Structure formats: structure tokens, C-alpha cells
């Protein structure tokens, strides 16, 4: 015969229904859905924050260059120089320069020209005296001889020469001996220069 015991707290749970023993009562459906929902929300929030951080980093390292305003220098036109009054030409006429005289060329004396001193005066040794005077003056090609007085032009002391290049030399000989007459064209003895003595030039 079974023992009759007074009902206790376990008997009340048995009468209430539900699992008996170590099993728990089943949880509601929304209670079971709440943990994965929280995980999904938190994960999405973290992903959003991370993506925003990376985006801000990229924008910070690659800034967009701001356009530099170009300054155009305005060039002001240079002032037009005022026309200056043209100088009035002086009415005073400058004196025309006095033409300078053309300097005569220096005489060309040929000291080695062929020179014959010819005595037609009848005074012995007069040609030699004139020859020595010319030698003292620097002449080197000298000869003394006689000539007929009839071959002396106008019967006066004369220096004759054959070529124009000898004109200065003939004039220098005449000056050295004190003879006035100098004549070009030819000579009686065909020497380049001949001194024709009609009388003593020093007398």
C-alpha cells in the first residue's frame, strides 16, 4: 500500500505542467531572436565606423588643390613724349674756311747723277774749282773738261739737264755754284747734267 504524503512544492510544479526534472521551460521566440539581432546591429555599426574612418583618411592625404587666382598685370601705356621744339638754325653764317695752300713737295736731289763741269771761259783750272765745290756739297759722279764758248747758251753760265727727274738736282747745283740760268732738254756733251762755265761764277 503506498504511503500517503502531504503534497509539497514539487507536487505543485508537477500539477502546473511543463517539463519535469532537469529540463528548463522553453523560452519565447523573440527572446531567442534578440542575441543574434544585437550581434548583427553591433557588427554593422562597427563596419560603418571603420569605413567612415578610412574614407576620411583618403580625403586627408589627397587634398584637392585649390585653384590659384592668376593675377594679370595691367600694362599702362607709356606716355607719349611731348614733341620738343626743333632748334631754330642760326642765321649767322659761319665763315668759310680759308683754303690752305698746298705744300710744295721736297726737292729730290740725286747726288750720284752724272755731272760734267765744262769750262769755256778760257780761264785755266776754273772747271776743277767748280768740280771741287760740288764734291764738297756731296755730289759723287763728277768730271771736269773744256767746251767751246760757242756751245754755251747766250754766253752765260748755265746748268743744263736731260730729264725732268733731274730738274731738282740741276737747280741745287746752280744754287751751290751761284749760277742763275737752268735749262732742260739736252746737254752739249750728252751727260745727264752739264755745268757750262762762260765766266767765273764767284767773280
C-alpha positions in Angstrom: 0.0 0.0 0.0 1.6 3.2 -1.0 2.4 5.8 1.6 0.3 8.9 1.5 2.4 12.1 1.9 1.3 15.6 2.1 1.7 17.5 -1.1 4.9 19.6 -1.2 6.4 22.2 -3.6 7.5 19.7 -6.2 4.0 18.3 -6.4 2.7 21.9 -7.2 5.2 22.2 -10.0 4.0 18.8 -11.4 0.4 19.9 -11.3 1.3 23.2 -13.1 2.5 21.3 -16.3 5.7 21.7 -18.2 8.9 19.6 -18.3 9.6 17.5 -15.3 13.2 17.1 -13.9 16.2 19.0 -15.1 14.8 20.5 -18.3 14.0 24.2 -18.4 10.9 25.7 -19.6 11.0 26.7 -23.3 11.9 30.4 -24.0 9.7 32.7 -26.1 10.7 33.2 -29.8 11.6 36.8 -29.5 13.9 36.0 -26.6 15.8 33.6 -28.8 16.0 36.2 -31.7 17.3 39.0 -29.6 21.0 37.9 -29.2 21.8 37.4 -33.0 19.9 40.6 -33.8 22.1 42.6 -31.3 25.3 41.0 -32.8 24.2 42.0 -36.4 23.5 45.6 -35.4 26.8 46.0 -33.5 28.8 44.4 -36.3 27.1 46.7 -38.9 27.8 49.7 -36.7 31.4 48.8 -36.3 31.7 48.3 -40.1 30.2 51.7 -40.8 32.5 53.4 -38.3 35.6 51.7 -39.9 34.6 52.6 -43.4 34.0 56.2 -42.5 37.4 56.4 -40.8 39.1 55.0 -44.0 37.2 57.4 -46.2 38.3 60.4 -44.1 41.9 59.2 -44.2 41.9 59.1 -48.0 40.5 62.5 -48.3 43.0 63.9 -45.9 46.1 62.5 -47.8 44.8 63.6 -51.2 43.6 67.2 -50.9 42.2 68.9 -53.9 44.4 71.7 -55.0 42.6 75.0 -54.8 43.0 77.0 -58.0 45.4 79.8 -57.7 43.9 83.0 -59.0 46.0 84.4 -61.8 46.9 88.0 -61.5 47.2 89.7 -64.8 49.5 92.7 -64.7 47.9 95.6 -66.4 50.4 97.4 -68.6 49.7 101.0 -68.7 50.6 102.6 -72.0 53.8 104.6 -71.9 53.2 108.3 -72.0 53.8 109.8 -75.4 56.8 112.1 -75.2 55.8 115.7 -75.9 57.3 117.0 -79.1 60.2 119.3 -78.4 60.6 122.4 -80.3 63.0 122.0 -83.1 66.1 124.0 -82.8 66.0 127.1 -85.0 69.0 127.1 -87.2 71.3 130.0 -86.5 71.0 132.7 -89.2 74.6 133.7 -88.6 76.6 132.3 -91.5 79.8 130.7 -90.4 82.8 131.9 -92.3 84.0 129.5 -95.0 87.4 128.0 -94.1 90.3 129.6 -95.8 91.8 127.2 -98.3 95.2 126.1 -97.2 98.0 126.4 -99.7 99.2 123.0 -101.0 102.7 122.4 -99.6 105.2 122.0 -102.3 107.0 118.7 -102.3 110.5 118.5 -101.1 113.1 118.7 -103.9 114.6 115.4 -104.9 118.3 115.8 -105.3 120.2 112.9 -106.9 123.8 113.1 -105.6 125.1 110.3 -107.8 123.8 111.7 -111.1 126.3 112.1 -113.9 127.6 115.6 -113.8 130.2 117.2 -116.2 131.7 120.6 -115.4 132.8 122.2 -118.7 135.0 125.3 -118.9 134.5 127.6 -121.8 135.8 130.8 -120.1 139.4 130.5 -121.2 140.5 130.6 -117.5 142.6 127.6 -116.8 141.5 125.4 -113.9 138.1 127.0 -113.5 136.2 123.8 -114.2 138.3 122.0 -111.5 137.4 124.6 -108.9 133.7 124.3 -109.6 134.0 120.5 -109.5 135.5 120.6 -106.0 132.7 122.8 -104.8 130.2 120.2 -105.9 132.2 117.4 -104.4 132.1 119.3 -101.1 128.3 119.6 -101.4 128.0 115.8 -101.6 128.0 115.0 -105.3 130.0 111.9 -106.3 129.8 111.3 -110.0 131.8 114.4 -111.3 134.0 115.1 -114.3 135.8 118.3 -115.4 136.6 119.2 -119.0 136.5 122.1 -121.5 134.0 123.3 -124.0 133.8 125.8 -126.8 132.2 129.1 -125.7 130.1 129.0 -128.8 128.2 126.0 -127.3 127.2 127.9 -124.2 123.6 129.3 -124.5 123.6 133.2 -124.6 127.3 133.1 -123.5 126.4 132.9 -119.8 126.9 130.4 -117.1 124.2 127.7 -117.4 123.3 124.4 -115.9 121.6 122.0 -118.4 119.9 118.6 -117.8 118.3 116.0 -120.0 115.4 114.5 -118.0 112.7 116.0 -115.8 113.6 113.8 -112.9 117.0 115.7 -112.8 115.3 119.2 -112.5 115.7 119.4 -108.8 119.3 118.2 -108.9 120.2 120.8 -111.6 118.6 123.6 -109.6 120.5 122.6 -106.5 123.8 122.6 -108.5 123.1 126.0 -109.8 122.3 127.3 -106.3 125.5 125.8 -104.9 127.7 127.4 -107.7 125.9 130.7 -107.8 124.5 130.2 -111.3 121.1 131.7 -112.3 120.3 130.0 -115.6 119.0 126.4 -115.5 117.9 124.8 -118.8 116.4 121.4 -119.5 116.0 119.4 -122.7 119.5 118.3 -123.7 123.2 118.8 -123.0 126.0 119.5 -125.4 128.1 116.5 -124.4 125.1 114.2 -123.7 125.9 113.9 -120.0 122.9 113.8 -117.6 123.8 117.2 -116.2 126.4 119.7 -117.6 127.6 122.9 -115.9 128.6 125.3 -118.7 131.1 127.9 -117.5 131.4 131.1 -119.5 133.0 133.1 -116.7 134.0 132.7 -113.1 130.7 132.3 -111.1 132.3 133.7 -108.0 133.5 136.9 -109.6 
